[in-house]
């Protein structure tokens, strides 16, 4: 298969998968306005209820979850990757869980347009041993009051970096930073299996699949509400493919959960 055909296949898959049920949003709510920031930012509204706060905690865990978009093979000691990520989660921004946790610069500036809330990010991964990789990622909206940072460890236990089949476990933590009104973090555990398919001497495709469990934690620090801390567990399934073209790496992943996500990655490494 030629490289152009592989890239086209990944692009078509992304287009199909992103059409989640959350795309059909109707009935926009009245937005909470604060022109202090140029983009939508975290600020809790007095109307926020405990039920909506719990829903936010659950769904935000899926929005911010650390997804490295990588297969189960270890990178190998001394190898590294630098990538740009883009993930989109099909939340419904008309729900109080999101409308009462965000403010907007004006009355027509919605949290997002289209089928999901998008986040870009920068990720760095490196092999620290022949079976263990570590990764970090960070994202920050310079026109808003928040960002996320995360860290992950992946341990290969089947296949190593020489076999076609591989399996690995991961543990990750992601935390919100910036807002005055709340603290938020999510811890995740992944189990992933993959198979490497050699295409040429410089290209390989690695389809993978896995399952995750997570625990989201939120604490409000606002003067306008009095809500209990929330601790919400959940799970998700993943399916994806990573394409390596010499030093370039491209990947796409779909996650099935309470709210579904589609993620893409473009990176370089050795």
C-alpha positions in Angstrom: 0.0 0.0 0.0 1.4 3.4 -0.9 2.0 6.1 1.7 -0.6 8.4 0.0 -3.3 5.7 0.3 -2.5 5.2 4.0 -2.8 8.8 4.8 -6.1 9.1 2.9 -7.4 6.1 4.8 -6.6 7.7 8.2 -8.3 10.9 7.1 -11.4 9.2 6.0 -11.6 7.2 9.2 -11.3 10.4 11.2 -14.2 12.0 9.3 -16.4 9.0 9.8 -15.7 8.4 13.5 -16.1 12.1 14.6 -19.8 11.9 13.6 -20.9 11.1 17.2 -24.5 11.4 18.5 -23.5 14.5 20.4 -23.2 16.4 17.1 -26.9 17.2 17.1 -27.2 19.9 19.7 -30.2 22.1 19.9 -31.7 24.6 22.2 -28.9 26.9 23.2 -29.0 28.1 26.8 -28.4 31.7 28.0 -24.7 32.1 28.4 -22.9 33.5 31.4 -20.8 36.5 30.3 -17.5 37.8 31.6 -15.4 39.9 29.1 -12.3 39.5 31.3 -11.1 36.7 29.0 -11.1 36.6 25.2 -12.1 32.9 25.1 -14.5 30.7 27.2 -13.1 30.2 30.7 -13.8 28.4 33.9 -16.0 30.4 36.4 -18.7 28.7 38.4 -22.2 30.2 38.4 -24.5 30.3 41.4 -27.0 28.1 39.4 -24.6 25.2 39.4 -26.2 22.2 41.2 -24.5 19.1 42.8 -26.0 16.9 40.0 -24.5 19.1 37.3 -21.2 19.3 39.2 -21.0 15.5 39.3 -21.8 15.3 35.5 -19.1 17.8 34.8 -16.6 15.8 36.9 -17.4 12.6 35.0 -17.3 14.1 31.5 -14.3 16.4 32.1 -12.4 13.3 33.0 -12.9 12.0 29.5 -12.2 15.4 27.9 -8.8 15.7 29.7 -7.8 12.0 29.7 -4.1 11.4 28.7 -4.2 9.6 25.4 -0.7 9.0 23.9 -2.1 7.5 20.7 0.5 4.9 20.7 0.6 1.1 20.4 1.7 -1.4 23.0 5.3 -1.8 21.7 8.0 -0.1 23.9 9.9 2.7 22.3 13.3 1.3 23.5 15.8 3.0 25.8 17.0 6.3 24.4 14.3 6.7 21.8 11.9 9.7 22.0 8.9 11.3 20.3 7.6 14.9 20.1 4.0 15.2 19.0 1.2 17.7 18.5 -2.2 16.3 19.6 -5.7 17.3 18.8 -8.7 15.6 20.5 -12.4 16.2 20.3 -15.0 15.0 22.8 -18.7 15.0 22.1 -20.0 16.7 25.2 -23.3 18.7 25.1 -22.5 22.3 26.0 -26.2 23.1 26.5 -26.1 20.9 29.7 -25.8 22.8 33.0 -22.7 20.7 33.7 -20.9 22.9 31.1 -23.0 26.0 30.8 -22.8 26.7 34.6 -19.0 26.0 34.8 -17.9 28.3 32.0 -18.2 32.0 31.2 -18.0 33.6 27.8 -16.7 36.9 26.4 -20.1 37.7 24.8 -23.6 36.3 24.4 -23.0 34.5 21.1 -19.5 33.0 21.9 -20.4 29.4 22.4 -18.1 26.9 24.1 -17.6 25.3 20.8 -19.0 25.1 17.3 -19.6 21.7 15.6 -19.7 18.3 17.1 -17.4 18.4 20.1 -15.1 20.3 22.4 -11.6 20.4 21.0 -8.2 20.5 22.8 -4.8 20.8 21.2 -1.7 19.7 23.1 2.0 19.1 23.0 3.3 15.7 24.1 6.8 14.3 24.6 7.5 10.6 25.1 10.7 8.7 25.8 12.0 5.2 26.4 13.7 5.0 29.8 14.3 1.2 29.6 13.7 -1.5 27.0 10.2 -2.1 28.3 9.2 1.2 30.0 8.2 4.5 28.4 7.3 7.8 30.0 5.3 10.7 28.6 4.1 14.2 29.5 1.7 16.6 27.8 0.6 20.2 28.3 -2.0 22.4 26.8 -2.9 26.0 27.5 -5.4 28.4 26.0 -3.5 31.8 26.1 -6.8 33.7 25.8 -8.5 31.8 28.6 -7.8 31.1 32.3 -7.0 27.4 32.1 -4.8 24.6 30.8 -4.0 21.0 31.5 -0.8 19.0 32.1 -0.4 15.3 32.5 2.1 12.5 32.9 2.0 8.8 32.0 4.1 5.6 32.4 3.7 2.7 30.0 5.1 -0.8 30.8 5.2 -3.4 28.1 4.7 -7.0 29.3 4.2 -9.0 26.1 6.1 -8.9 22.9 8.8 -6.4 23.5 9.9 -4.2 20.6 10.8 -7.2 18.3 7.6 -9.2 18.1 4.5 -8.5 15.9 2.1 -8.7 18.9 2.5 -6.7 22.0 0.6 -5.8 25.2 1.2 -3.1 27.7 -0.3 -1.4 30.8 -0.4 2.4 31.5 -1.0 4.7 34.4 -1.6 8.4 33.9 -2.6 11.5 35.8 -3.9 14.8 34.3 -4.5 18.0 36.2 -6.2 21.3 35.5 -4.3 24.5 36.2 -5.2 28.2 36.1 -8.8 28.7 37.4 -9.5 30.2 40.8 -12.9 28.5 41.2 -12.0 24.8 41.1 -9.4 22.0 41.3 -9.7 19.1 38.9 -7.7 16.0 38.1 -8.2 12.5 36.5 -6.2 9.3 37.1 -6.3 6.6 34.5 -5.3 3.0 34.0 -5.0 1.5 30.5 -4.6 -2.0 29.1 -3.7 -2.0 25.4 -2.8 -4.7 22.8 -1.4 -4.1 19.3 0.1 -5.7 16.2 2.8 -4.2 14.0 2.4 -4.7 10.3 5.5 -3.9 8.3 4.7 -2.1 5.0 8.2 -1.3 3.8 11.7 -1.1 5.2 10.8 2.5 6.5 7.0 2.2 7.2 4.9 0.2 9.6 1.2 0.3 10.6 0.2 -0.7 14.2 -3.5 -1.2 14.8 -4.3 -1.3 18.5 -7.2 -1.7 20.9 -7.7 -1.4 24.7 -9.8 -0.6 27.7 -9.4 2.1 30.3 -10.6 2.8 33.8 -10.5 6.3 35.3 -11.2 8.3 38.4 -12.1 12.0 38.1 -11.9 14.3 41.1 -13.2 17.9 41.5 -13.2 20.4 44.2 -14.9 23.8 44.0 -13.3 26.9 45.7 -15.9 29.5 44.7 -17.7 31.9 47.0 -20.9 31.6 44.9 -21.7 27.9 45.4 -21.4 25.3 48.2 -20.8 21.9 46.6 -19.3 18.7 47.9 -16.2 17.3 46.3 -16.9 14.8 43.6 -15.1 11.5 42.9 -16.5 9.7 39.8 -15.2 6.5 38.3 -15.8 5.2 34.8 -14.4 3.3 31.9 -13.9 3.6 28.1 -12.8 1.4 25.2 -10.3 2.5 22.6 -9.4 1.5 19.0 -6.8 3.2 16.9 -3.9 2.9 14.5 -0.4 4.4 14.6 1.5 4.8 11.3 5.3 5.2 11.4 7.0 6.7 8.3 10.7 6.8 9.0 11.0 9.5 11.7 7.4 10.7 11.3 4.5 9.3 13.3 0.8 9.8 12.6 -2.0 8.2 14.7 -5.8 8.3 15.1 -7.8 6.9 18.0 -11.5 6.6 18.8 -12.8 6.2 22.4 -16.2 4.9 23.3 -17.5 6.1 26.7 -20.2 8.2 28.3 -19.1 10.9 25.9 -17.1 9.7 22.9 -13.8 11.2 21.7 -11.7 11.2 18.5 -8.0 12.0 18.7 -5.2 12.6 16.2 -1.5 13.0 16.5 1.4 14.1 14.3 4.9 13.7 15.6 8.5 13.1 15.0 11.0 10.9 16.8 13.9 8.4 16.6 
